[in-house]
């Protein structure tokens, strides 16, 4: 009976870990979208990711961390944390990474020259 109870607890722990992974992925996606927007910054993305975690992940993702970097061509966001514990002593790490191209304005030089599109 104790072995069966332990197995059930590990199944529940796996479910909590998968839910925490989905929360981290949602926060990373929202952060990347915010940071990749035209004339936005990595700080905007980091803020959006933190707000998302506060809204939907505060109970399932413990000690979350949002890291966002933006170059001229792409945004890289990483969300890490630990899934909530069901089985005592078990601490499963959660990590989600999203890389997006940066939105940028490219002028249509052909339109100003009189040439055909």
Secondary structure, 3 states (H helix, E strand, C coil): CHHHHHHHHHHHHHHHHHHHHHHHHHHHHHHHHHHHCCCCCHHHHHHHHHHHHHHHCCCCEEEEEEEEEECCCEEEEEEEEEECCCCCCCCCEEEEEEEEECCCCCCCCCCCCCCCC
